């Protein structure tokens, strides 16, 4: 006899269904990217970051250093790849550096 009846689910499955039903999964993934920013880019870049938020799948990064702004603009695709690899899925569709 099975440990679970056919209508019982694990807590993990129930949470996944809840997030999907209320369309919260993407927001949770985006919050994870923002929370992991310093871990992915390092403390020096994180300290120069004034603001970090998502706008329609695009990660908007506001920096207080024009030199760093230029550098990150040149490496947007590499940074996008690193952030998505860290998340384990494609969360960041594009990066806008301001």
C-alpha positions as CSV (number, residue, x, y, z in Angstrom):
1,X,0.0,0.0,0.0
2,X,1.3,3.4,-0.9
3,X,2.4,5.8,1.9
4,X,0.3,8.6,0.3
5,X,-3.2,8.4,-1.1
6,X,-3.7,9.7,-4.6
7,X,-5.0,13.1,-3.4
8,X,-2.1,13.8,-1.0
9,X,0.9,15.8,-2.1
10,X,4.2,16.8,-0.6
11,X,4.5,20.2,0.9
12,X,7.0,21.1,-1.9
13,X,4.5,20.2,-4.6
14,X,1.7,22.2,-2.8
15,X,3.9,25.3,-2.6
16,X,4.9,25.0,-6.3
17,X,1.2,24.8,-7.3
18,X,0.3,27.7,-5.0
19,X,3.1,29.9,-6.6
20,X,2.0,28.9,-10.1
21,X,-1.7,29.4,-9.4
22,X,-1.2,33.0,-8.1
23,X,1.6,33.7,-10.6
24,X,4.2,34.4,-7.9
25,X,6.9,32.1,-9.1
26,X,8.6,34.7,-11.4
27,X,8.6,37.4,-8.7
28,X,10.1,34.9,-6.3
29,X,12.8,34.0,-8.8
30,X,13.5,37.7,-9.4
31,X,13.8,38.3,-5.7
32,X,16.4,35.5,-5.5
33,X,18.5,37.1,-8.2
34,X,18.5,40.5,-6.4
35,X,19.4,38.8,-3.1
36,X,22.3,36.9,-4.7
37,X,23.7,40.0,-6.5
38,X,26.7,40.5,-4.2
39,X,27.5,36.7,-4.2
40,X,27.5,36.6,-8.1
41,X,29.3,40.0,-8.9
42,X,31.4,40.4,-5.7
43,X,31.4,43.0,-2.9
44,X,33.3,45.8,-4.8
45,X,30.6,45.9,-7.6
46,X,27.8,45.4,-5.1
47,X,29.0,48.4,-3.1
48,X,28.8,50.6,-6.2
49,X,25.3,49.4,-7.0
50,X,22.7,52.0,-6.0
51,X,19.6,50.2,-7.1
52,X,18.7,46.8,-8.5
53,X,15.2,45.8,-9.7
54,X,13.3,43.9,-12.4
55,X,11.2,45.6,-15.0
56,X,9.4,43.1,-17.3
57,X,12.1,40.4,-17.1
58,X,14.9,42.9,-17.5
59,X,17.3,43.4,-14.6
60,X,17.9,47.2,-14.2
61,X,21.2,48.0,-12.5
62,X,21.9,51.5,-11.3
63,X,25.5,52.3,-10.5
64,X,27.3,55.3,-9.0
65,X,30.5,54.8,-11.1
66,X,30.6,55.7,-14.8
67,X,33.6,53.5,-15.3
68,X,31.9,50.5,-13.8
69,X,28.7,51.3,-15.7
70,X,30.7,51.2,-19.0
71,X,32.4,47.9,-17.9
72,X,29.2,46.2,-17.0
73,X,27.5,47.4,-20.2
74,X,30.2,45.7,-22.2
75,X,29.7,42.4,-20.2
76,X,25.9,42.3,-19.9
77,X,25.5,39.0,-21.7
78,X,28.2,37.3,-19.5
79,X,26.6,38.7,-16.4
80,X,23.2,37.6,-17.5
81,X,24.5,34.1,-18.0
82,X,26.2,34.0,-14.6
83,X,23.0,35.2,-12.8
84,X,20.8,32.6,-14.6
85,X,23.3,29.8,-13.9
86,X,23.2,30.8,-10.2
87,X,19.4,30.7,-10.2
88,X,19.3,27.4,-12.1
89,X,16.9,28.7,-14.6
90,X,16.4,31.6,-17.0
91,X,15.1,34.5,-14.8
92,X,17.1,37.4,-16.3
93,X,16.0,38.0,-19.9
94,X,18.2,41.1,-20.4
95,X,20.2,43.6,-18.3
96,X,19.9,47.4,-18.5
97,X,22.8,49.3,-16.9
98,X,22.1,52.9,-15.8
